[in-house]
């Protein structure tokens, strides 16, 4: 995996243990964005949650995006592999939402997943039509279930 430059964005893989980067993205999320990403109120990350989110290894892959002229990371996209499928999640700082940052992350994460031999992505979406559109632009929706106010999606690459 390598650094990519796309129209005003820089995307690169997170280094294992990149807690500072994860915390910077988390700090850019408002209460609604945190609830959508974490499935409920999340005023802070525990040490264990932070360690898990900053983990990079053979099954955990994270891309981080920066917007030109902003020193803080604008968002991250995470993938946790389980065989030929992977659970994915995204977080984009509030000030950079609806500007194509999430779409760029989704495309690049899907490309990385394909290159790693992953054939299906799984995601849980809560109260976010934008997230659903973002996911279905990078992969084909093959299964959708509703449970406890959330959509559980399976997408084919």
C-alpha positions in Angstrom: 0.0 0.0 0.0 1.3 3.4 -0.9 0.5 7.2 -0.7 -2.0 8.4 -3.3 -2.6 11.9 -4.5 -6.1 12.7 -5.8 -7.4 16.1 -6.6 -6.6 18.0 -3.5 -6.4 14.9 -1.3 -3.6 12.8 0.0 -4.5 9.2 1.1 -2.1 6.9 2.8 -2.2 3.8 5.0 -2.2 4.3 8.8 0.9 3.0 10.5 0.3 0.5 13.2 -0.2 2.2 16.5 -1.2 5.6 14.9 -3.2 6.7 17.9 -2.5 10.4 17.4 -4.0 10.2 13.9 -7.0 8.3 15.0 -7.6 10.7 17.9 -7.3 13.7 15.5 -10.0 12.3 13.2 -12.2 11.5 16.3 -11.8 15.1 17.5 -13.2 16.3 14.2 -16.4 14.3 14.5 -19.4 16.0 16.1 -21.9 14.1 18.2 -24.1 13.0 15.3 -21.0 11.7 13.3 -19.7 9.8 16.3 -23.1 8.2 16.8 -23.3 7.2 13.2 -19.8 5.8 13.2 -20.0 4.0 16.6 -23.7 3.1 16.8 -24.4 5.5 19.7 -23.1 8.3 21.8 -19.3 8.3 22.0 -17.9 11.3 23.9 -14.4 9.7 24.1 -12.5 6.5 23.1 -11.3 4.2 25.8 -7.6 3.1 25.7 -8.8 -0.4 24.4 -11.0 1.2 21.6 -8.1 3.5 20.6 -5.7 0.6 20.4 -8.1 -1.4 18.3 -8.8 1.5 15.9 -5.0 2.2 15.5 -4.2 -1.5 14.9 -2.7 -2.4 11.5 -1.8 -6.0 10.7 -2.6 -8.8 8.3 -6.4 -8.4 9.0 -6.7 -4.7 9.9 -6.1 -2.1 7.2 -6.8 1.7 7.6 -6.5 4.5 5.1 -6.2 8.1 6.3 -7.0 11.2 4.1 -5.7 14.7 4.3 -7.2 17.7 2.5 -4.7 20.1 1.0 -4.1 23.1 3.3 -5.4 21.4 6.4 -2.7 19.8 8.7 -5.3 17.7 10.5 -6.4 14.4 9.0 -9.8 14.7 7.4 -11.0 11.1 7.8 -10.2 7.5 7.8 -11.6 4.2 6.4 -11.0 0.9 8.1 -11.3 -2.7 7.0 -11.1 -5.8 9.1 -10.7 -8.9 7.1 -12.3 -12.2 7.8 -11.4 -14.7 5.1 -12.6 -13.4 1.7 -14.8 -10.7 3.2 -14.2 -7.7 5.4 -16.1 -5.4 7.7 -15.6 -1.7 6.8 -16.2 1.6 8.5 -15.6 5.2 7.6 -15.3 8.5 9.6 -14.9 11.9 8.0 -14.4 15.1 10.0 -17.6 17.2 10.0 -15.9 20.1 8.3 -15.0 17.9 5.3 -18.3 16.0 4.9 -20.2 16.3 1.6 -17.0 17.3 -0.3 -16.1 14.0 -1.8 -13.6 12.9 0.9 -15.6 9.9 1.9 -16.2 8.8 -1.7 -12.4 9.0 -2.4 -11.7 6.9 0.7 -14.4 4.4 -0.2 -13.0 4.0 -3.7 -9.4 3.5 -2.5 -10.4 1.1 0.3 -12.4 -1.0 -2.1 -9.4 -1.0 -4.5 -7.2 -2.2 -1.7 -9.7 -4.9 -0.7 -9.9 -6.2 -4.3 -6.1 -6.2 -4.5 -6.0 -8.3 -1.3 -8.5 -10.9 -2.7 -11.5 -9.7 -0.7 -14.7 -10.3 -2.6 -17.4 -9.0 -0.2 -17.6 -6.0 2.2 -19.9 -5.9 5.2 -21.0 -2.6 6.8 -23.5 -1.5 9.5 -25.2 1.8 8.6 -27.2 3.8 11.1 -29.5 6.7 10.0 -27.3 7.8 7.1 -28.5 7.8 3.6 -25.2 9.4 2.5 -23.3 6.4 3.9 -25.5 4.0 2.0 -25.0 6.0 -1.3 -21.2 6.1 -0.7 -21.0 2.3 -0.2 -23.2 1.4 -3.2 -21.0 3.6 -5.4 -17.9 1.5 -4.7 -19.5 -2.0 -4.5 -22.8 -3.8 -5.5 -25.3 -4.3 -2.8 -26.2 -8.0 -2.6 -27.9 -8.3 0.8 -29.5 -5.9 3.3 -31.0 -6.6 6.7 -32.6 -4.3 9.2 -32.0 -4.9 12.9 -32.4 -2.6 15.9 -32.6 0.6 13.7 -29.5 -0.3 11.7 -28.9 -1.6 8.2 -26.6 -4.5 7.9 -25.2 -4.5 4.3 -23.2 -7.1 2.3 -21.6 -5.7 -0.9 -19.9 -7.5 -3.7 -16.7 -6.1 -5.1 
